[in-house]
Amino acid sequence: MSPALVLQYILPHRLLSWTVRQVTHSRIRWLKNLLIRRIVKAYDVNMDEAAEADLDAYASFNAFFTRAMKAGARPLDPDPNAILMPADGRISQIGKIENGRIFQAKGQSFTTEELLGDAEAAAPFTDGQFATIYLSPRDYHRVHMPWSGKLRETVHIPGHLFSVAPFAVDGIPRLFARNERLVCHFDTDFGPMAVVMVGALLVSGIETVWRGPEVPPYAHRITTRDYREANIQLERGAELARFNMGSTVIVLLPDHGAPLLNQLETGTQTRQGQRLGRSGGLT
């Protein structure tokens, strides 16, 4: 095992992530400006797309990191039956769920039940399809709806905060099913859809548009929130959630009505709003 992987098992994940949260939410002018400029330079962040291009205008590093895009910067695929890419980033893996198992990397996989924390919730996806999208520090960090849906429930599942960088995904078994995560279940016109926000090392928070901050606090037990009576309907392309620092989002689709595009290979760069798949049930 490489030294980098060994560190993943021994680092104090939550303490480091809590520390990063304090720094990235700081409003100390010189500190937040220094951090913003270093990230923009190191990752060649395209600020021409941002609704606010002035780096000094951001109140904190986190405000910069979760910045909004200009109107029209992320156009939606014009096909009304297109299922949309939820986030900027790159494809970590994509494809068929085989007998309830989701491929991770290099022969490793995990089950839908492990990821979602519930056998009943996992059942509709047993032979469905999935897309795993990794967001790097240069990417737009808001996650949007792949398809219109009504929020049924969220499940906050406790876990580790391993890095989700490629070296960790390749080397840590069942990583996405072991990390802290927020599972968002939606009912759509082609059946259930799950959008899983996966926490990671130095990812200091996950927020949703309907509740605000969800993580932290970090979970010590599985927490389910029922939204069936709240009537929260989010349209295709609408903002769903955001990461305070980069991580990974996983979309699960049922085994009918929503085939993914097979030309989207591992490593493909993604932009929120482009076509992820097409709803076969609506053609």
C-alpha positions in Angstrom: 0.0 0.0 0.0 1.3 3.4 -1.0 2.2 6.0 1.7 -0.7 8.2 0.4 -3.2 5.4 1.0 -1.8 4.6 4.4 -2.3 8.3 5.4 -6.0 8.0 4.4 -6.5 5.4 7.1 -4.6 7.2 9.9 -5.4 10.9 9.4 -8.0 12.5 11.7 -10.6 13.0 9.0 -13.2 15.0 10.9 -10.7 17.2 12.7 -9.0 18.1 9.5 -12.3 18.8 7.7 -13.6 20.9 10.7 -10.3 22.9 10.5 -10.7 23.5 6.8 -14.3 24.6 7.4 -13.2 27.3 9.8 -10.6 28.6 7.4 -12.8 28.5 4.3 -15.6 30.3 6.1 -13.3 33.0 7.5 -14.1 36.6 6.5 -10.5 37.8 7.3 -9.9 39.8 4.1 -6.2 39.0 3.5 -6.7 35.3 4.2 -9.7 34.7 2.0 -8.2 36.7 -0.8 -4.9 34.7 -0.6 -6.8 31.4 -0.7 -9.0 32.4 -3.6 -6.2 33.7 -5.7 -4.0 30.6 -5.1 -6.8 28.3 -6.1 -7.7 30.3 -9.2 -4.1 30.3 -10.3 -3.3 26.7 -9.4 -6.4 25.2 -11.1 -6.9 27.8 -13.9 -10.4 28.6 -12.7 -12.4 30.3 -15.5 -13.9 33.3 -13.7 -15.4 34.6 -17.0 -18.3 32.2 -16.4 -19.0 33.4 -12.8 -21.8 35.7 -12.0 -19.3 37.6 -9.9 -15.9 37.9 -11.6 -14.3 40.2 -9.0 -12.3 37.9 -6.6 -12.3 40.5 -3.9 -16.1 40.7 -3.8 -16.5 37.2 -2.2 -17.1 37.4 1.5 -15.2 34.2 2.1 -13.3 31.4 0.3 -16.4 29.3 0.6 -18.5 32.0 -1.0 -16.1 31.9 -4.0 -16.0 28.1 -4.0 -19.8 27.8 -4.2 -20.1 30.7 -6.7 -23.0 31.0 -9.0 -22.6 31.0 -12.8 -23.7 33.7 -15.2 -27.1 33.3 -16.7 -26.7 31.0 -19.7 -23.3 29.8 -18.7 -24.7 26.3 -18.3 -27.3 25.8 -20.9 -29.5 22.8 -20.6 -29.6 20.2 -23.4 -32.5 21.3 -25.7 -34.0 17.8 -26.0 -36.9 17.9 -23.4 -36.4 14.1 -22.9 -32.7 14.5 -22.1 -31.6 13.5 -18.5 -29.1 16.1 -17.5 -25.6 16.0 -16.1 -25.9 17.1 -12.5 -22.5 18.8 -12.1 -19.3 20.0 -13.6 -16.4 17.5 -13.2 -15.4 14.3 -14.9 -16.9 10.9 -15.2 -15.3 8.6 -12.5 -17.5 5.6 -13.6 -20.7 5.2 -15.6 -22.8 2.2 -16.7 -25.0 -0.6 -15.7 -25.6 -1.7 -12.1 -25.0 -5.5 -12.2 -27.1 -7.5 -9.8 -27.1 -4.6 -7.3 -23.4 -3.9 -7.6 -21.9 -0.6 -8.7 -18.4 -0.6 -10.2 -15.9 1.6 -8.5 -12.4 1.0 -10.0 -9.9 -1.7 -10.8 -12.2 -4.6 -10.1 -13.7 -3.1 -7.0 -17.4 -2.5 -6.4 -20.0 -1.9 -3.7 -23.7 -2.6 -3.5 -26.6 -0.3 -3.9 -27.8 -1.3 -0.5 -24.5 -0.3 1.1 -24.5 3.0 -0.7 -28.1 3.9 0.1 -28.2 2.3 3.6 -31.4 0.4 3.0 -32.4 -2.7 1.1 -35.9 -1.6 0.2 -34.7 1.7 -1.2 -32.0 -0.1 -3.2 -34.3 -2.6 -4.8 -35.5 -0.5 -7.8 -31.9 0.1 -8.8 -30.7 -3.6 -8.7 -30.3 -3.7 -12.5 -30.5 0.0 -13.1 -27.7 2.4 -14.2 -25.4 4.8 -12.5 -23.1 7.8 -13.1 -20.3 8.8 -10.7 -19.0 12.4 -11.2 -15.9 13.7 -9.5 -15.7 17.4 -8.8 -12.2 18.9 -8.7 -11.3 22.3 -7.0 -11.6 24.1 -10.4 -15.2 23.0 -11.0 -18.6 24.7 -10.4 -19.7 23.2 -7.1 -23.5 23.4 -7.3 -25.3 20.2 -8.1 -28.5 20.3 -10.2 -31.4 18.0 -10.9 -30.9 15.5 -13.7 -34.7 15.2 -14.2 -37.8 16.8 -12.6 -38.8 15.1 -9.4 -40.6 15.3 -6.1 -38.4 14.9 -3.0 -39.4 11.9 -1.0 -36.8 11.7 1.7 -33.2 12.2 2.5 -30.9 9.8 4.4 -27.8 11.1 6.2 -25.4 8.2 6.6 -22.4 8.3 8.9 -19.0 7.2 7.7 -15.4 8.0 7.0 -14.1 11.0 5.1 -11.6 9.4 2.8 -10.3 11.5 -0.1 -12.2 10.9 -3.4 -9.3 11.8 -5.5 -8.5 9.1 -8.2 -5.7 7.5 -6.2 -8.0 6.8 -3.3 -10.9 5.6 -5.5 -8.5 3.1 -7.1 -7.0 2.0 -3.8 -9.7 2.0 -1.1 -12.3 -0.7 -1.3 -16.0 0.4 -1.3 -14.9 4.0 -0.7 -18.2 5.7 -1.7 -20.2 3.2 0.5 -17.9 4.0 3.4 -17.7 7.7 3.3 -20.2 10.1 5.0 -23.0 10.9 2.5 -26.4 12.4 2.0 -28.8 10.4 -0.1 -31.6 12.3 -1.8 -34.5 10.2 -3.0 -36.9 11.6 -5.7 -40.0 10.3 -7.3 -40.1 11.0 -11.1 -42.3 10.1 -14.0 -40.0 7.2 -14.9 -39.7 5.9 -11.3 -37.4 6.5 -8.4 -34.1 8.5 -8.8 -31.4 8.8 -6.2 -28.8 11.6 -6.0 -26.0 10.8 -3.6 -23.8 13.6 -2.3 -20.6 11.9 -1.0 -18.5 13.7 1.6 -14.7 13.5 1.5 -11.5 14.5 3.3 -11.4 18.3 3.7 -15.0 18.6 2.3 -16.3 20.9 5.0 -20.0 20.7 4.2 -23.0 19.7 2.1 -26.0 22.0 1.7 -29.4 21.4 0.1 -31.7 24.1 -1.3 -34.6 23.0 0.9 -32.9 22.8 4.3 -29.5 24.5 4.0 -26.5 22.9 5.8 -26.9 19.2 6.1 -23.2 18.2 6.8 -21.8 19.1 9.3 -22.8 18.1 11.9 -21.4 14.7 11.0 -23.7 11.8 11.6 -23.3 9.2 14.3 -26.3 7.2 13.2 -28.4 7.0 10.0 -30.9 9.9 10.0 -33.9 9.8 7.7 -36.0 12.9 7.0 -39.4 12.3 5.3 -40.5 15.0 2.9 -43.5 13.4 1.3 -45.9 15.9 2.8 -43.6 18.9 2.1 -44.4 18.9 -1.6 -40.9 19.9 -2.7 -40.9 19.7 -6.5 -37.6 20.5 -8.3 -37.6 20.9 -12.0 -35.0 19.4 -14.4 -31.9 21.6 -14.2 -32.8 23.3 -11.0 -30.2 23.6 -8.2 -30.4 20.7 -5.8 -27.4 21.0 -3.5 -23.8 22.2 -3.2 -20.5 21.1 -1.9 -18.4 23.3 0.4 -15.1 22.0 -1.2 -15.0 19.4 -3.9 -16.3 15.8 -3.8 -18.4 13.3 -5.7 -22.0 13.0 -6.7 -23.6 9.6 -7.8 -26.8 9.4 -9.7 -28.8 6.2 -9.6 -31.6 5.5 -12.2 -34.0 2.5 -12.3 -33.7 -0.3 -14.8 -36.3 1.1 -17.2 -37.1 4.4 -18.9 -33.7 6.1 -18.5 -30.8 4.7 -20.4 -27.5 6.5 -20.1 -25.3 7.5 -23.0 -22.8 4.8 -23.6 -20.3 7.2 -25.2 -19.6 8.9 -21.9 -16.5 7.1 -20.8 -14.4 7.2 -17.7 -12.4 10.4 -17.6 -14.9 12.3 -19.8 -15.1 16.0 -18.7 -18.6 17.0 -17.8 -20.6 20.3 -17.6 -23.8 20.7 -15.7 -26.7 20.7 -18.1 -25.3 18.5 -20.8 -27.0 15.3 -21.7 -26.4 12.4 -19.4 -29.1 10.1 -20.9 -32.5 10.1 -22.4 -35.7 9.0 -20.8 -36.8 6.0 -22.9 -40.1 6.0 -21.1 -41.0 9.4 -22.5 -40.0 9.0 -26.1 
